[in-house]
Amino acid sequence: MNCRSVKEAVFLFTDDEMEEEVLVSFREHLALCPSCEKYIRQKAVVLTQIRRCRRAAAPERLRLRILTSLPHRR
Ligand SMILES: [Zn+2]
């Protein structure tokens, strides 16, 4: 893996959607490349927080949608 493909794959990494094979070369690259390691670490923190927020917000949004859709059903 090169620096570019590592940076492009950060989304797969944080979503746990990376294939085992890719994950191995991904981690290998990070071990050898401090600039990518730093980039991925920063991105991973941000993306993980976004993902947590989305997960937490989903039930609330669904509840609101159900509540707001009720009065229209006549
Ligand atoms: Zn790199």
N, CA, C, O and the ligand as a Tripos MOL2 file, in Angstrom:
@<TRIPOS>MOLECULE
protein
  297   295    75     0     0
PROTEIN
NO_CHARGES

@<TRIPOS>ATOM
      1 N           0.8370   -1.2020    0.0000 N.3       1 MET1
      2 CA          0.0000    0.0000    0.0000 C.3       1 MET1
      3 C           0.8720    1.2520    0.0000 C.2       1 MET1
      4 O           1.9100    1.2900    0.6600 O.2       1 MET1
      5 N           0.4490    2.2730   -0.7400 N.am      2 ASN2
      6 CA          1.2000    3.5220   -0.7040 C.3       2 ASN2
      7 C           0.4430    4.5580    0.1240 C.2       2 ASN2
      8 O          -0.6660    4.3090    0.5970 O.2       2 ASN2
      9 N           1.0690    5.7270    0.2880 N.am      3 CYS3
     10 CA          0.4810    6.7550    1.1450 C.3       3 CYS3
     11 C          -0.9280    7.1350    0.6850 C.2       3 CYS3
     12 O          -1.8220    7.3500    1.5040 O.2       3 CYS3
     13 N          -1.1080    7.2130   -0.6030 N.am      4 ARG4
     14 CA         -2.4020    7.6440   -1.1150 C.3       4 ARG4
     15 C          -3.4980    6.6250   -0.8210 C.2       4 ARG4
     16 O          -4.5860    6.9830   -0.3690 O.2       4 ARG4
     17 N          -3.2050    5.3660   -1.0800 N.am      5 SER5
     18 CA         -4.2380    4.3470   -0.8600 C.3       5 SER5
     19 C          -4.5260    4.1660    0.6220 C.2       5 SER5
     20 O          -5.6430    3.8190    1.0080 O.2       5 SER5
     21 N          -3.5120    4.4020    1.4510 N.am      6 VAL6
     22 CA         -3.7410    4.3300    2.8990 C.3       6 VAL6
     23 C          -4.7270    5.4140    3.3230 C.2       6 VAL6
     24 O          -5.6700    5.1610    4.0740 O.2       6 VAL6
     25 N          -4.4890    6.6230    2.8280 N.am      7 LYS7
     26 CA         -5.3600    7.7360    3.2040 C.3       7 LYS7
     27 C          -6.7700    7.5610    2.6660 C.2       7 LYS7
     28 O          -7.7400    7.9650    3.3070 O.2       7 LYS7
     29 N          -6.8820    6.9610    1.4910 N.am      8 GLU8
     30 CA         -8.2090    6.7240    0.9200 C.3       8 GLU8
     31 C          -8.9590    5.6290    1.6670 C.2       8 GLU8
     32 O         -10.1900    5.5870    1.6650 O.2       8 GLU8
     33 N          -8.2010    4.7490    2.3030 N.am      9 ALA9
     34 CA         -8.8270    3.5890    2.9620 C.3       9 ALA9
     35 C          -9.2130    3.8690    4.4020 C.2       9 ALA9
     36 O          -9.7390    2.9890    5.0840 O.2       9 ALA9
     37 N          -8.9600    5.0780    4.8740 N.am     10 VAL10
     38 CA         -9.2300    5.3790    6.2810 C.3      10 VAL10
     39 C         -10.7040    5.1740    6.6390 C.2      10 VAL10
     40 O         -11.0250    4.8020    7.7680 O.2      10 VAL10
     41 N         -11.5940    5.4140    5.6820 N.am     11 PHE11
     42 CA        -13.0220    5.2560    5.9540 C.3      11 PHE11
     43 C         -13.3800    3.7900    6.1900 C.2      11 PHE11
     44 O         -14.1800    3.4630    7.0660 O.2      11 PHE11
     45 N         -12.7730    2.9230    5.3940 N.am     12 LEU12
     46 CA        -12.9940    1.4930    5.5760 C.3      12 LEU12
     47 C         -12.4540    1.0450    6.9210 C.2      12 LEU12
     48 O         -13.0540    0.2180    7.6090 O.2      12 LEU12
     49 N         -11.3120    1.6060    7.2800 N.am     13 PHE13
     50 CA        -10.6640    1.2300    8.5300 C.3      13 PHE13
     51 C         -11.5350    1.5940    9.7200 C.2      13 PHE13
     52 O         -11.7380    0.7740   10.6150 O.2      13 PHE13
     53 N         -12.0500    2.8170    9.7390 N.am     14 THR14
     54 CA        -12.8480    3.2630   10.8810 C.3      14 THR14
     55 C         -14.2240    2.6140   10.9020 C.2      14 THR14
     56 O         -14.8460    2.5220   11.9610 O.2      14 THR14
     57 N         -14.7060    2.1680    9.7580 N.am     15 ASP15
     58 CA        -16.0030    1.4930    9.7210 C.3      15 ASP15
     59 C         -15.8880   -0.0180    9.9140 C.2      15 ASP15
     60 O         -16.8850   -0.7370    9.8390 O.2      15 ASP15
     61 N         -14.6800   -0.4880   10.1600 N.am     16 ASP16
     62 CA        -14.4450   -1.9330   10.3130 C.3      16 ASP16
     63 C         -14.8810   -2.7130    9.0870 C.2      16 ASP16
     64 O         -15.3420   -3.8490    9.1990 O.2      16 ASP16
     65 N         -14.7370   -2.1070    7.9180 N.am     17 GLU17
     66 CA        -15.1450   -2.7710    6.6870 C.3      17 GLU17
     67 C         -13.9460   -3.1690    5.8360 C.2      17 GLU17
     68 O         -14.0860   -3.5090    4.6620 O.2      17 GLU17
     69 N         -12.7830   -3.1210    6.4360 N.am     18 MET18
     70 CA        -11.5780   -3.4410    5.6810 C.3      18 MET18
     71 C         -11.3530   -4.9470    5.6740 C.2      18 MET18
     72 O         -11.4820   -5.6210    6.6960 O.2      18 MET18
     73 N         -11.0190   -5.4460    4.5090 N.am     19 GLU19
     74 CA        -10.7300   -6.8700    4.4150 C.3      19 GLU19
     75 C          -9.4200   -7.1720    5.1320 C.2      19 GLU19
     76 O          -8.5060   -6.3490    5.1830 O.2      19 GLU19
     77 N          -9.3630   -8.3710    5.6780 N.am     20 GLU20
     78 CA         -8.2110   -8.7730    6.4900 C.3      20 GLU20
     79 C          -6.8840   -8.5320    5.7620 C.2      20 GLU20
     80 O          -5.9240   -8.0230    6.3400 O.2      20 GLU20
     81 N          -6.8590   -8.9070    4.4960 N.am     21 GLU21
     82 CA         -5.6580   -8.7560    3.6810 C.3      21 GLU21
     83 C          -5.2230   -7.2890    3.5730 C.2      21 GLU21
     84 O          -4.0450   -6.9550    3.7000 O.2      21 GLU21
     85 N          -6.2130   -6.4340    3.3330 N.am     22 VAL22
     86 CA         -5.9490   -5.0110    3.1870 C.3      22 VAL22
     87 C          -5.5240   -4.4230    4.5260 C.2      22 VAL22
     88 O          -4.6250   -3.5860    4.6020 O.2      22 VAL22
     89 N          -6.1800   -4.8740    5.5570 N.am     23 LEU23
     90 CA         -5.8890   -4.3810    6.9010 C.3      23 LEU23
     91 C          -4.4380   -4.6450    7.2950 C.2      23 LEU23
     92 O          -3.7930   -3.8160    7.9360 O.2      23 LEU23
     93 N          -3.9440   -5.8080    6.9030 N.am     24 VAL24
     94 CA         -2.5580   -6.1600    7.2180 C.3      24 VAL24
     95 C          -1.5960   -5.1900    6.5430 C.2      24 VAL24
     96 O          -0.6920   -4.6710    7.1960 O.2      24 VAL24
     97 N          -1.7710   -4.9390    5.2600 N.am     25 SER25
     98 CA         -0.8590   -4.0340    4.5650 C.3      25 SER25
     99 C          -1.0710   -2.5940    5.0090 C.2      25 SER25
    100 O          -0.1440   -1.7850    4.9990 O.2      25 SER25
    101 N          -2.2910   -2.2880    5.3950 N.am     26 PHE26
    102 CA         -2.6030   -0.9660    5.9440 C.3      26 PHE26
    103 C          -1.7920   -0.7200    7.2180 C.2      26 PHE26
    104 O          -1.1300    0.3060    7.3660 O.2      26 PHE26
    105 N          -1.8630   -1.6830    8.1250 N.am     27 ARG27
    106 CA         -1.1260   -1.5600    9.3860 C.3      27 ARG27
    107 C           0.3810   -1.5700    9.1590 C.2      27 ARG27
    108 O           1.1300   -0.8650    9.8350 O.2      27 ARG27
    109 N           0.8040   -2.3670    8.2130 N.am     28 GLU28
    110 CA          2.2370   -2.4190    7.8910 C.3      28 GLU28
    111 C           2.7160   -1.0570    7.4220 C.2      28 GLU28
    112 O           3.7790   -0.5910    7.8320 O.2      28 GLU28
    113 N           1.9380   -0.4240    6.5700 N.am     29 HIS29
    114 CA          2.3250    0.8910    6.0720 C.3      29 HIS29
    115 C           2.3860    1.9060    7.2170 C.2      29 HIS29
    116 O           3.3140    2.7120    7.2840 O.2      29 HIS29
    117 N           1.4140    1.8670    8.1010 N.am     30 LEU30
    118 CA          1.3940    2.8110    9.2160 C.3      30 LEU30
    119 C           2.5950    2.6270   10.1280 C.2      30 LEU30
    120 O           3.1090    3.5890   10.6980 O.2      30 LEU30
    121 N           3.0360    1.3860   10.2600 N.am     31 ALA31
    122 CA          4.1960    1.1100   11.1000 C.3      31 ALA31
    123 C           5.4670    1.7080   10.5080 C.2      31 ALA31
    124 O           6.4100    2.0390   11.2260 O.2      31 ALA31
    125 N           5.4710    1.8380    9.1810 N.am     32 LEU32
    126 CA          6.6740    2.3140    8.5030 C.3      32 LEU32
    127 C           6.6140    3.7910    8.1380 C.2      32 LEU32
    128 O           7.6440    4.3990    7.8460 O.2      32 LEU32
    129 N           5.4320    4.3660    8.1510 N.am     33 CYS33
    130 CA          5.2580    5.7170    7.6320 C.3      33 CYS33
    131 C           4.6400    6.6220    8.7020 C.2      33 CYS33
    132 O           3.4220    6.6280    8.8770 O.2      33 CYS33
    133 N           5.4630    7.3760    9.4100 N.am     34 PRO34
    134 CA          4.9550    8.2040   10.5090 C.3      34 PRO34
    135 C           3.9340    9.2410   10.0700 C.2      34 PRO34
    136 O           3.0190    9.5600   10.8300 O.2      34 PRO34
    137 N           4.0710    9.7730    8.8650 N.am     35 SER35
    138 CA          3.1370   10.8170    8.4480 C.3      35 SER35
    139 C           1.7420   10.2350    8.2170 C.2      35 SER35
    140 O           0.7470   10.8700    8.5650 O.2      35 SER35
    141 N           1.6580    9.0450    7.6390 N.am     36 CYS36
    142 CA          0.3650    8.3870    7.4730 C.3      36 CYS36
    143 C          -0.1820    7.9510    8.8290 C.2      36 CYS36
    144 O          -1.3830    8.0430    9.0840 O.2      36 CYS36
    145 N           0.6840    7.4890    9.6690 N.am     37 GLU37
    146 CA          0.2540    7.0380   10.9950 C.3      37 GLU37
    147 C          -0.4300    8.1780   11.7280 C.2      37 GLU37
    148 O          -1.4770    7.9960   12.3490 O.2      37 GLU37
    149 N           0.1800    9.3640   11.6480 N.am     38 LYS38
    150 CA         -0.3710   10.5470   12.2940 C.3      38 LYS38
    151 C          -1.7080   10.9380   11.6560 C.2      38 LYS38
    152 O          -2.6800   11.2540   12.3420 O.2      38 LYS38
    153 N          -1.7210   10.9050   10.3350 N.am     39 TYR39
    154 CA         -2.9410   11.2600    9.5910 C.3      39 TYR39
    155 C          -4.0920   10.3340    9.9580 C.2      39 TYR39
    156 O          -5.1990   10.7890   10.2430 O.2      39 TYR39
    157 N          -3.8270    9.0550    9.9480 N.am     40 ILE40
    158 CA         -4.8690    8.0690   10.2260 C.3      40 ILE40
    159 C          -5.3340    8.1810   11.6670 C.2      40 ILE40
    160 O          -6.5250    8.0520   11.9530 O.2      40 ILE40
    161 N          -4.3950    8.4220   12.5740 N.am     41 ARG41
    162 CA         -4.7740    8.5310   13.9830 C.3      41 ARG41
    163 C          -5.7270    9.7000   14.1840 C.2      41 ARG41
    164 O          -6.7280    9.5780   14.8900 O.2      41 ARG41
    165 N          -5.4150   10.8350   13.5620 N.am     42 GLN42
    166 CA         -6.2850   12.0050   13.6910 C.3      42 GLN42
    167 C          -7.6410   11.7740   13.0450 C.2      42 GLN42
    168 O          -8.6830   12.0890   13.6190 O.2      42 GLN42
    169 N          -7.6070   11.2160   11.8360 N.am     43 LYS43
    170 CA         -8.8520   10.9410   11.1140 C.3      43 LYS43
    171 C          -9.7080    9.9350   11.8690 C.2      43 LYS43
    172 O         -10.9250   10.0930   11.9710 O.2      43 LYS43
    173 N          -9.0750    8.9180   12.3880 N.am     44 ALA44
    174 CA         -9.8070    7.8510   13.0700 C.3      44 ALA44
    175 C         -10.5540    8.3990   14.2740 C.2      44 ALA44
    176 O         -11.6890    7.9990   14.5340 O.2      44 ALA44
    177 N          -9.9410    9.2960   15.0010 N.am     45 VAL45
    178 CA        -10.5930    9.8940   16.1650 C.3      45 VAL45
    179 C         -11.8380   10.6450   15.7300 C.2      45 VAL45
    180 O         -12.9080   10.4690   16.3110 O.2      45 VAL45
    181 N         -11.7020   11.4840   14.7100 N.am     46 VAL46
    182 CA        -12.8220   12.2860   14.2260 C.3      46 VAL46
    183 C         -13.9370   11.4000   13.6880 C.2      46 VAL46
    184 O         -15.1050   11.5790   14.0340 O.2      46 VAL46
    185 N         -13.5700   10.4410   12.8390 N.am     47 LEU47
    186 CA        -14.5760    9.5890   12.2070 C.3      47 LEU47
    187 C         -15.2800    8.7010   13.2170 C.2      47 LEU47
    188 O         -16.4740    8.4320   13.0870 O.2      47 LEU47
    189 N         -14.5450    8.2440   14.2220 N.am     48 THR48
    190 CA        -15.1650    7.4060   15.2460 C.3      48 THR48
    191 C         -16.1710    8.2110   16.0450 C.2      48 THR48
    192 O         -17.2290    7.7010   16.4130 O.2      48 THR48
    193 N         -15.8450    9.4630   16.3150 N.am     49 GLN49
    194 CA        -16.7760   10.3210   17.0510 C.3      49 GLN49
    195 C         -18.0270   10.5980   16.2250 C.2      49 GLN49
    196 O         -19.1390   10.5710   16.7510 O.2      49 GLN49
    197 N         -17.8470   10.8630   14.9430 N.am     50 ILE50
    198 CA        -18.9920   11.1080   14.0630 C.3      50 ILE50
    199 C         -19.9010    9.8890   14.0330 C.2      50 ILE50
    200 O         -21.1250   10.0020   14.1000 O.2      50 ILE50
    201 N         -19.2820    8.7310   13.9330 N.am     51 ARG51
    202 CA        -20.0420    7.4890   13.8740 C.3      51 ARG51
    203 C         -20.8420    7.2840   15.1660 C.2      51 ARG51
    204 O         -22.0050    6.8830   15.1260 O.2      51 ARG51
    205 N         -20.2180    7.5590   16.2920 N.am     52 ARG52
    206 CA        -20.9060    7.4260   17.5830 C.3      52 ARG52
    207 C         -22.0830    8.3750   17.6610 C.2      52 ARG52
    208 O         -23.1580    7.9980   18.1270 O.2      52 ARG52
    209 N         -21.8870    9.6090   17.2070 N.am     53 CYS53
    210 CA        -22.9570   10.5990   17.2490 C.3      53 CYS53
    211 C         -24.1210   10.1570   16.3760 C.2      53 CYS53
    212 O         -25.2840   10.2650   16.7650 O.2      53 CYS53
    213 N         -23.7950    9.6650   15.2070 N.am     54 ARG54
    214 CA        -24.8440    9.2170   14.2920 C.3      54 ARG54
    215 C         -25.6440    8.0890   14.8940 C.2      54 ARG54
    216 O         -26.8710    8.0580   14.8050 O.2      54 ARG54
    217 N         -24.9380    7.1660   15.5040 N.am     55 ARG55
    218 CA        -25.6040    6.0240   16.1150 C.3      55 ARG55
    219 C         -26.5200    6.4760   17.2410 C.2      55 ARG55
    220 O         -27.6370    5.9790   17.3850 O.2      55 ARG55
    221 N         -26.0470    7.4060   18.0230 N.am     56 ALA56
    222 CA        -26.8230    7.8960   19.1610 C.3      56 ALA56
    223 C         -28.0220    8.6940   18.6690 C.2      56 ALA56
    224 O         -29.0800    8.6810   19.2990 O.2      56 ALA56
    225 N         -27.8630    9.3780   17.5610 N.am     57 ALA57
    226 CA        -28.9180   10.2580   17.0720 C.3      57 ALA57
    227 C         -30.0050    9.4950   16.3290 C.2      57 ALA57
    228 O         -31.1380    9.9690   16.2460 O.2      57 ALA57
    229 N         -29.6910    8.3440   15.7960 N.am     58 ALA58
    230 CA        -30.6340    7.6120   14.9540 C.3      58 ALA58
    231 C         -31.9610    7.2830   15.6400 C.2      58 ALA58
    232 O         -33.0190    7.5530   15.0710 O.2      58 ALA58
    233 N         -31.9360    6.7070   16.8440 N.am     59 PRO59
    234 CA        -33.2190    6.3770   17.4820 C.3      59 PRO59
    235 C         -34.0610    7.6160   17.7500 C.2      59 PRO59
    236 O         -35.2850    7.5850   17.6270 O.2      59 PRO59
    237 N         -33.3920    8.7120   18.1200 N.am     60 GLU60
    238 CA        -34.0970    9.9570   18.3910 C.3      60 GLU60
    239 C         -34.7690   10.4840   17.1290 C.2      60 GLU60
    240 O         -35.9110   10.9430   17.1630 O.2      60 GLU60
    241 N         -34.0420   10.4120   16.0120 N.am     61 ARG61
    242 CA        -34.6100   10.8720   14.7440 C.3      61 ARG61
    243 C         -35.8110   10.0290   14.3500 C.2      61 ARG61
    244 O         -36.8200   10.5420   13.8670 O.2      61 ARG61
    245 N         -35.6850    8.7430   14.5630 N.am     62 LEU62
    246 CA        -36.7590    7.8250   14.2130 C.3      62 LEU62
    247 C         -37.9870    8.1220   15.0660 C.2      62 LEU62
    248 O         -39.1140    8.1350   14.5700 O.2      62 LEU62
    249 N         -37.7580    8.3560   16.3420 N.am     63 ARG63
    250 CA        -38.8490    8.6560   17.2630 C.3      63 ARG63
    251 C         -39.5700    9.9320   16.8270 C.2      63 ARG63
    252 O         -40.7990    9.9950   16.8090 O.2      63 ARG63
    253 N         -38.7810   10.9390   16.4800 N.am     64 LEU64
    254 CA        -39.3610   12.2020   16.0370 C.3      64 LEU64
    255 C         -40.1590   12.0270   14.7590 C.2      64 LEU64
    256 O         -41.2230   12.6210   14.5870 O.2      64 LEU64
    257 N         -39.6290   11.2030   13.8640 N.am     65 ARG65
    258 CA        -40.3180   11.0060   12.5970 C.3      65 ARG65
    259 C         -41.6570   10.3230   12.8270 C.2      65 ARG65
    260 O         -42.6600   10.6650   12.1990 O.2      65 ARG65
    261 N         -41.6600    9.3610   13.7280 N.am     66 ILE66
    262 CA        -42.8960    8.6560   14.0370 C.3      66 ILE66
    263 C         -43.8870    9.6220   14.6890 C.2      66 ILE66
    264 O         -45.0660    9.6500   14.3340 O.2      66 ILE66
    265 N         -43.3970   10.4100   15.6450 N.am     67 LEU67
    266 CA        -44.2680   11.3580   16.3500 C.3      67 LEU67
    267 C         -44.8530   12.3920   15.4040 C.2      67 LEU67
    268 O         -46.0420   12.7060   15.4600 O.2      67 LEU67
    269 N         -43.9870   12.9220   14.5210 N.am     68 THR68
    270 CA        -44.4500   14.0020   13.6510 C.3      68 THR68
    271 C         -45.3120   13.4720   12.5100 C.2      68 THR68
    272 O         -46.0680   14.2280   11.9000 O.2      68 THR68
    273 N         -45.2040   12.1860   12.2210 N.am     69 SER69
    274 CA        -45.9850   11.6440   11.1050 C.3      69 SER69
    275 C         -47.3950   11.2720   11.5570 C.2      69 SER69
    276 O         -48.2900   11.1350   10.7230 O.2      69 SER69
    277 N         -47.6040   11.1080   12.8420 N.am     70 LEU70
    278 CA        -48.9100   10.6680   13.3520 C.3      70 LEU70
    279 C         -50.0580   11.6280   13.0360 C.2      70 LEU70
    280 O         -51.0980   11.1960   12.5380 O.2      70 LEU70
    281 N         -49.8850   12.9390   13.3190 N.am     71 PRO71
    282 CA        -51.0310   13.8290   13.1050 C.3      71 PRO71
    283 C         -51.4820   13.9090   11.6480 C.2      71 PRO71
    284 O         -52.6180   14.2830   11.3560 O.2      71 PRO71
    285 N         -50.5620   13.5450   10.7300 N.am     72 HIS72
    286 CA        -50.8930   13.6510    9.3100 C.3      72 HIS72
    287 C         -51.7010   12.4620    8.8140 C.2      72 HIS72
    288 O         -52.2940   12.5030    7.7360 O.2      72 HIS72
    289 N         -51.7170   11.4090    9.6090 N.am     73 ARG73
    290 CA        -52.4330   10.2080    9.1830 C.3      73 ARG73
    291 C         -53.8980   10.3180    9.5750 C.2      73 ARG73
    292 O         -54.2840    9.8860   10.6620 O.2      73 ARG73
    293 N         -54.6980   10.8800    8.7200 N.am     74 ARG74
    294 CA        -56.1170   10.9650    9.0440 C.3      74 ARG74
    295 C         -56.9450   10.4120    7.9100 C.2      74 ARG74
    296 O         -58.1730   10.3960    7.9930 O.2      74 ARG74
    297 ZN          2.5000    6.7840    4.0560 Zn       75 ZN75
@<TRIPOS>BOND
     1     1     2 1
     2     2     3 1
     3     3     4 2
     4     3     5 am
     5     5     6 1
     6     6     7 1
     7     7     8 2
     8     7     9 am
     9     9    10 1
    10    10    11 1
    11    11    12 2
    12    11    13 am
    13    13    14 1
    14    14    15 1
    15    15    16 2
    16    15    17 am
    17    17    18 1
    18    18    19 1
    19    19    20 2
    20    19    21 am
    21    21    22 1
    22    22    23 1
    23    23    24 2
    24    23    25 am
    25    25    26 1
    26    26    27 1
    27    27    28 2
    28    27    29 am
    29    29    30 1
    30    30    31 1
    31    31    32 2
    32    31    33 am
    33    33    34 1
    34    34    35 1
    35    35    36 2
    36    35    37 am
    37    37    38 1
    38    38    39 1
    39    39    40 2
    40    39    41 am
    41    41    42 1
    42    42    43 1
    43    43    44 2
    44    43    45 am
    45    45    46 1
    46    46    47 1
    47    47    48 2
    48    47    49 am
    49    49    50 1
    50    50    51 1
    51    51    52 2
    52    51    53 am
    53    53    54 1
    54    54    55 1
    55    55    56 2
    56    55    57 am
    57    57    58 1
    58    58    59 1
    59    59    60 2
    60    59    61 am
    61    61    62 1
    62    62    63 1
    63    63    64 2
    64    63    65 am
    65    65    66 1
    66    66    67 1
    67    67    68 2
    68    67    69 am
    69    69    70 1
    70    70    71 1
    71    71    72 2
    72    71    73 am
    73    73    74 1
    74    74    75 1
    75    75    76 2
    76    75    77 am
    77    77    78 1
    78    78    79 1
    79    79    80 2
    80    79    81 am
    81    81    82 1
    82    82    83 1
    83    83    84 2
    84    83    85 am
    85    85    86 1
    86    86    87 1
    87    87    88 2
    88    87    89 am
    89    89    90 1
    90    90    91 1
    91    91    92 2
    92    91    93 am
    93    93    94 1
    94    94    95 1
    95    95    96 2
    96    95    97 am
    97    97    98 1
    98    98    99 1
    99    99   100 2
   100    99   101 am
   101   101   102 1
   102   102   103 1
   103   103   104 2
   104   103   105 am
   105   105   106 1
   106   106   107 1
   107   107   108 2
   108   107   109 am
   109   109   110 1
   110   110   111 1
   111   111   112 2
   112   111   113 am
   113   113   114 1
   114   114   115 1
   115   115   116 2
   116   115   117 am
   117   117   118 1
   118   118   119 1
   119   119   120 2
   120   119   121 am
   121   121   122 1
   122   122   123 1
   123   123   124 2
   124   123   125 am
   125   125   126 1
   126   126   127 1
   127   127   128 2
   128   127   129 am
   129   129   130 1
   130   130   131 1
   131   131   132 2
   132   131   133 am
   133   133   134 1
   134   134   135 1
   135   135   136 2
   136   135   137 am
   137   137   138 1
   138   138   139 1
   139   139   140 2
   140   139   141 am
   141   141   142 1
   142   142   143 1
   143   143   144 2
   144   143   145 am
   145   145   146 1
   146   146   147 1
   147   147   148 2
   148   147   149 am
   149   149   150 1
   150   150   151 1
   151   151   152 2
   152   151   153 am
   153   153   154 1
   154   154   155 1
   155   155   156 2
   156   155   157 am
   157   157   158 1
   158   158   159 1
   159   159   160 2
   160   159   161 am
   161   161   162 1
   162   162   163 1
   163   163   164 2
   164   163   165 am
   165   165   166 1
   166   166   167 1
   167   167   168 2
   168   167   169 am
   169   169   170 1
   170   170   171 1
   171   171   172 2
   172   171   173 am
   173   173   174 1
   174   174   175 1
   175   175   176 2
   176   175   177 am
   177   177   178 1
   178   178   179 1
   179   179   180 2
   180   179   181 am
   181   181   182 1
   182   182   183 1
   183   183   184 2
   184   183   185 am
   185   185   186 1
   186   186   187 1
   187   187   188 2
   188   187   189 am
   189   189   190 1
   190   190   191 1
   191   191   192 2
   192   191   193 am
   193   193   194 1
   194   194   195 1
   195   195   196 2
   196   195   197 am
   197   197   198 1
   198   198   199 1
   199   199   200 2
   200   199   201 am
   201   201   202 1
   202   202   203 1
   203   203   204 2
   204   203   205 am
   205   205   206 1
   206   206   207 1
   207   207   208 2
   208   207   209 am
   209   209   210 1
   210   210   211 1
   211   211   212 2
   212   211   213 am
   213   213   214 1
   214   214   215 1
   215   215   216 2
   216   215   217 am
   217   217   218 1
   218   218   219 1
   219   219   220 2
   220   219   221 am
   221   221   222 1
   222   222   223 1
   223   223   224 2
   224   223   225 am
   225   225   226 1
   226   226   227 1
   227   227   228 2
   228   227   229 am
   229   229   230 1
   230   230   231 1
   231   231   232 2
   232   231   233 am
   233   233   234 1
   234   234   235 1
   235   235   236 2
   236   235   237 am
   237   237   238 1
   238   238   239 1
   239   239   240 2
   240   239   241 am
   241   241   242 1
   242   242   243 1
   243   243   244 2
   244   243   245 am
   245   245   246 1
   246   246   247 1
   247   247   248 2
   248   247   249 am
   249   249   250 1
   250   250   251 1
   251   251   252 2
   252   251   253 am
   253   253   254 1
   254   254   255 1
   255   255   256 2
   256   255   257 am
   257   257   258 1
   258   258   259 1
   259   259   260 2
   260   259   261 am
   261   261   262 1
   262   262   263 1
   263   263   264 2
   264   263   265 am
   265   265   266 1
   266   266   267 1
   267   267   268 2
   268   267   269 am
   269   269   270 1
   270   270   271 1
   271   271   272 2
   272   271   273 am
   273   273   274 1
   274   274   275 1
   275   275   276 2
   276   275   277 am
   277   277   278 1
   278   278   279 1
   279   279   280 2
   280   279   281 am
   281   281   282 1
   282   282   283 1
   283   283   284 2
   284   283   285 am
   285   285   286 1
   286   286   287 1
   287   287   288 2
   288   287   289 am
   289   289   290 1
   290   290   291 1
   291   291   292 2
   292   291   293 am
   293   293   294 1
   294   294   295 1
   295   295   296 2
@<TRIPOS>SUBSTRUCTURE
     1 MET1         2 RESIDUE 1 A MET
     2 ASN2         6 RESIDUE 1 A ASN
     3 CYS3        10 RESIDUE 1 A CYS
     4 ARG4        14 RESIDUE 1 A ARG
     5 SER5        18 RESIDUE 1 A SER
     6 VAL6        22 RESIDUE 1 A VAL
     7 LYS7        26 RESIDUE 1 A LYS
     8 GLU8        30 RESIDUE 1 A GLU
     9 ALA9        34 RESIDUE 1 A ALA
    10 VAL10       38 RESIDUE 1 A VAL
    11 PHE11       42 RESIDUE 1 A PHE
    12 LEU12       46 RESIDUE 1 A LEU
    13 PHE13       50 RESIDUE 1 A PHE
    14 THR14       54 RESIDUE 1 A THR
    15 ASP15       58 RESIDUE 1 A ASP
    16 ASP16       62 RESIDUE 1 A ASP
    17 GLU17       66 RESIDUE 1 A GLU
    18 MET18       70 RESIDUE 1 A MET
    19 GLU19       74 RESIDUE 1 A GLU
    20 GLU20       78 RESIDUE 1 A GLU
    21 GLU21       82 RESIDUE 1 A GLU
    22 VAL22       86 RESIDUE 1 A VAL
    23 LEU23       90 RESIDUE 1 A LEU
    24 VAL24       94 RESIDUE 1 A VAL
    25 SER25       98 RESIDUE 1 A SER
    26 PHE26      102 RESIDUE 1 A PHE
    27 ARG27      106 RESIDUE 1 A ARG
    28 GLU28      110 RESIDUE 1 A GLU
    29 HIS29      114 RESIDUE 1 A HIS
    30 LEU30      118 RESIDUE 1 A LEU
    31 ALA31      122 RESIDUE 1 A ALA
    32 LEU32      126 RESIDUE 1 A LEU
    33 CYS33      130 RESIDUE 1 A CYS
    34 PRO34      134 RESIDUE 1 A PRO
    35 SER35      138 RESIDUE 1 A SER
    36 CYS36      142 RESIDUE 1 A CYS
    37 GLU37      146 RESIDUE 1 A GLU
    38 LYS38      150 RESIDUE 1 A LYS
    39 TYR39      154 RESIDUE 1 A TYR
    40 ILE40      158 RESIDUE 1 A ILE
    41 ARG41      162 RESIDUE 1 A ARG
    42 GLN42      166 RESIDUE 1 A GLN
    43 LYS43      170 RESIDUE 1 A LYS
    44 ALA44      174 RESIDUE 1 A ALA
    45 VAL45      178 RESIDUE 1 A VAL
    46 VAL46      182 RESIDUE 1 A VAL
    47 LEU47      186 RESIDUE 1 A LEU
    48 THR48      190 RESIDUE 1 A THR
    49 GLN49      194 RESIDUE 1 A GLN
    50 ILE50      198 RESIDUE 1 A ILE
    51 ARG51      202 RESIDUE 1 A ARG
    52 ARG52      206 RESIDUE 1 A ARG
    53 CYS53      210 RESIDUE 1 A CYS
    54 ARG54      214 RESIDUE 1 A ARG
    55 ARG55      218 RESIDUE 1 A ARG
    56 ALA56      222 RESIDUE 1 A ALA
    57 ALA57      226 RESIDUE 1 A ALA
    58 ALA58      230 RESIDUE 1 A ALA
    59 PRO59      234 RESIDUE 1 A PRO
    60 GLU60      238 RESIDUE 1 A GLU
    61 ARG61      242 RESIDUE 1 A ARG
    62 LEU62      246 RESIDUE 1 A LEU
    63 ARG63      250 RESIDUE 1 A ARG
    64 LEU64      254 RESIDUE 1 A LEU
    65 ARG65      258 RESIDUE 1 A ARG
    66 ILE66      262 RESIDUE 1 A ILE
    67 LEU67      266 RESIDUE 1 A LEU
    68 THR68      270 RESIDUE 1 A THR
    69 SER69      274 RESIDUE 1 A SER
    70 LEU70      278 RESIDUE 1 A LEU
    71 PRO71      282 RESIDUE 1 A PRO
    72 HIS72      286 RESIDUE 1 A HIS
    73 ARG73      290 RESIDUE 1 A ARG
    74 ARG74      294 RESIDUE 1 A ARG
    75 ZN75       297 GROUP 0 **** ****
